[in-house]
Amino acid sequence: MVKISKGYMSMVVIIAIIIIDQLSKIWVKTSFFYGEELYITSWFRLFFIENNGMAFGLEIFNKLILTLFRIIAAILFIYYIVTIRNKEIPRGYLVCLSLITAGTIGNALDCVFYGVIFNNPSFPEVATLFPADGGYSSLFYGRVVDMLYFPLAEWTWPEWLPFVGGNSFVFFQPIFNVADAALSVGVVVLILFYSKYLSNTINQAPINKELEENK
């Protein structure tokens, strides 16, 4: 059996995630009007929204600063992966880095290009790719497309409860995209299983010595 090199594996993971992410976003944006919802199951829906901020719709930083940060972060992650691809490190560690890189690039593409290549139609029309009249914004000011919605449980609080009584509650309300999911999974798995490698730099002693000592 041919063993795939770590560098090639990382490249495949990054490219595959970016393609899936962008195809899903383009399909939703050109097929759904803003706010349209499609029920797949009771706990999984496609719900088209857009946001100017970070993963899961958070808005913390200035739009341009956030876009530039994503671009710089993606470049640094790619450089780091290229630098360590031949070192004695677990493939899982590289997969995590690749997921984070792909997620960062996926949302950066929305921010950089979507304002130029999509229009902003009135309800209930859907967006047009490469509209004749131009896009809804300029480079670096596009909005991130989200569509994955998992309301795993919904209930109404009992009336007798203070503050929340009678209010409806949805467990896990964030609406996100494939890039968000890849980035989040990469970060969580990296912290849970590969945190010791985060402190290693490319100039430190080979990690395989540490691995041998821990066997």
C-alpha positions in Angstrom: 0.0 0.0 0.0 1.3 3.4 -1.0 1.8 5.7 2.0 0.6 9.3 1.3 3.1 11.9 2.4 2.1 14.3 5.2 2.4 17.3 2.9 0.2 15.8 0.3 -2.3 14.7 2.9 -2.5 18.3 4.3 -3.0 19.7 0.8 -5.8 17.3 0.1 -7.6 18.1 3.4 -7.3 21.8 2.8 -8.4 21.8 -0.8 -11.3 19.4 -0.1 -12.7 21.4 2.8 -12.4 24.7 0.8 -14.2 23.2 -2.2 -17.0 21.7 -0.1 -17.4 24.9 1.8 -17.5 27.2 -1.2 -19.8 25.0 -3.3 -22.3 24.7 -0.4 -22.2 28.5 0.1 -22.6 29.3 -3.6 -25.5 26.8 -3.9 -27.3 28.2 -0.8 -26.8 31.8 -1.8 -28.1 31.2 -5.4 -30.9 28.9 -4.3 -32.3 30.4 -1.1 -33.7 33.8 -0.4 -32.3 35.4 2.8 -33.8 33.8 5.8 -35.2 30.8 3.9 -35.3 27.6 5.9 -35.3 24.0 4.7 -36.1 21.2 7.1 -33.9 18.1 6.7 -34.9 16.6 10.0 -36.4 18.0 13.2 -32.9 18.7 14.5 -31.1 19.6 11.3 -32.1 22.5 9.0 -30.6 24.6 6.3 -31.2 28.3 7.2 -29.6 30.9 5.0 -28.2 33.9 6.8 -25.1 36.1 6.4 -22.8 37.8 8.9 -19.9 40.3 9.0 -18.1 38.7 11.8 -16.3 35.6 13.0 -17.3 32.0 13.3 -20.9 31.3 14.3 -22.0 34.9 13.6 -19.9 36.6 16.3 -19.1 40.2 15.5 -16.1 41.5 17.5 -13.6 43.3 15.3 -13.7 45.8 12.4 -14.6 44.1 9.2 -11.5 45.0 7.2 -9.2 44.1 10.2 -10.9 40.8 10.5 -10.6 40.0 6.8 -6.9 40.9 6.8 -6.4 38.9 10.0 -7.9 35.8 8.3 -5.6 36.3 5.3 -2.5 36.7 7.4 -3.5 33.7 9.7 -4.0 31.5 6.6 -0.6 32.4 5.2 1.1 31.7 8.6 -0.7 28.3 9.0 0.3 27.3 5.4 3.9 28.3 6.1 4.0 26.4 9.4 2.5 23.3 7.7 5.1 23.4 4.9 7.9 23.8 7.5 6.9 20.9 9.7 5.5 18.5 7.1 8.6 16.3 7.1 9.2 16.2 10.8 8.3 13.3 13.1 4.9 14.5 14.2 1.5 12.7 14.3 -0.6 12.9 11.2 -3.5 13.9 13.4 -1.7 17.1 14.4 -1.2 18.0 10.8 -4.9 17.2 10.0 -6.0 19.6 12.8 -3.8 22.3 11.4 -5.1 21.6 7.9 -8.7 21.9 9.1 -8.0 25.2 10.9 -6.2 26.5 7.8 -9.1 25.4 5.4 -11.7 27.0 7.7 -9.8 30.2 7.9 -9.4 30.4 4.1 -13.0 29.4 3.4 -14.4 32.3 5.4 -11.7 34.7 4.1 -12.8 34.0 0.5 -16.3 35.1 1.4 -15.0 38.3 2.9 -12.7 39.1 0.1 -14.8 38.2 -3.0 -18.5 37.7 -2.2 -19.3 41.5 -2.1 -18.0 41.7 -5.7 -19.3 38.5 -7.3 -22.8 38.5 -5.7 -25.7 41.1 -5.8 -28.0 41.8 -2.9 -31.5 41.1 -4.2 -34.8 42.1 -2.6 -36.9 39.5 -0.8 -37.9 36.9 -2.0 -35.4 36.8 -4.9 -32.1 34.9 -4.7 -28.7 36.2 -5.3 -27.0 36.2 -8.8 -23.5 35.1 -9.3 -21.5 37.7 -11.3 -24.4 40.1 -11.7 -24.3 42.5 -14.7 -24.8 45.5 -12.4 -22.0 44.5 -10.1 -21.9 43.2 -6.5 -23.3 44.5 -3.3 -20.0 45.7 -1.9 -16.3 46.0 -2.6 -13.3 43.8 -2.1 -12.6 42.7 1.5 -16.2 43.7 2.6 -18.2 40.6 1.6 -20.4 38.9 4.1 -19.9 35.3 5.3 -22.6 32.8 4.3 -24.0 30.5 7.0 -26.6 27.8 6.6 -26.0 24.8 8.9 -28.5 24.9 11.8 -28.8 22.2 14.5 -31.6 23.0 17.0 -31.0 19.7 18.9 -33.8 20.4 21.4 -36.5 23.0 21.9 -38.8 23.6 24.9 -40.7 26.2 26.8 -39.7 27.0 30.3 -42.4 26.4 33.0 -44.3 29.6 33.9 -43.3 29.4 37.6 -39.6 29.8 36.8 -38.3 33.4 37.5 -37.0 35.5 34.5 -37.4 32.7 31.9 -40.8 31.3 32.7 -43.0 30.9 29.6 -40.1 31.7 27.2 -39.1 29.3 24.4 -35.5 27.9 24.4 -33.6 26.3 21.6 -30.5 24.2 22.5 -27.6 25.0 20.2 -28.8 28.0 18.2 -25.7 29.0 16.3 -26.0 28.9 12.5 -22.6 28.1 10.8 -20.9 26.8 7.7 -18.5 24.1 6.7 -15.5 26.4 7.2 -16.7 27.2 10.8 -17.1 23.5 11.5 -13.7 22.6 10.1 -12.0 25.3 12.1 -13.8 24.5 15.3 -13.2 20.7 15.1 -9.5 21.4 14.3 -9.1 23.7 17.3 -11.0 21.4 19.8 -9.1 18.2 18.7 -5.8 20.1 18.7 -6.3 21.3 22.3 -7.6 17.9 23.6 -5.1 15.6 22.0 -2.2 17.5 20.6 -1.7 20.5 22.9 1.9 19.4 23.8 2.9 20.0 20.2 1.7 23.6 20.3 4.7 24.6 22.4 7.2 23.1 19.9 8.6 25.4 17.4 10.3 24.5 14.1 13.7 25.2 15.6 13.4 22.9 18.6 14.8 19.4 18.9 13.0 16.8 16.8 9.7 15.7 18.3 10.4 12.0 17.6 12.9 11.9 20.5 10.0 12.9 22.9 7.8 10.3 21.2 10.3 7.6 21.8 10.6 8.5 25.5 6.8 8.3 25.9 6.4 4.9 24.4 
